[in-house]
């Protein structure tokens, strides 16, 4: 016995594909995506289109400069605090 289809497909929000069908479709989508995707440079590397490479390089160097500057300021502040006389 078939379940009657709603007249409006958006009407039945609880409808879901059976688990085996979802697993099969997911596997097919993942294999198609992985076949077309570039290979990562290292394990865990998110594969992004080559068009993003210049922007990513600039972002990486900005982040590195920011971290280096923050560490330098932190070191200077810590040195100043060490030189202060202790509170009575």
C-alpha positions, 0 to 999 in steps of 0.5 A: 500500500502506497502512502498518498502524496500530498498535493503540495510537495512543501506540505509534508515537512516530515517526509524523508527518504529511507535511510538506505537511499540517503546513504547511497545518495550521500556516497554518490555525492561525496564520490562525485565531489571528491573526483572533481576536487583538487588534491590537498597539499597535506592531510587536513588541508581544506581544498580551495579553488586556486583563485583564492590562493593570492588572498589566502597568502595575504591573509596568512602574512597579515595574521603572522604579522599580527601574531608577531606584533602581539607577542612583541608587545606582550613581552615588553609589557611583561618586562615592564611589569617585572621591573615595577616595585612590588605593592606594599 
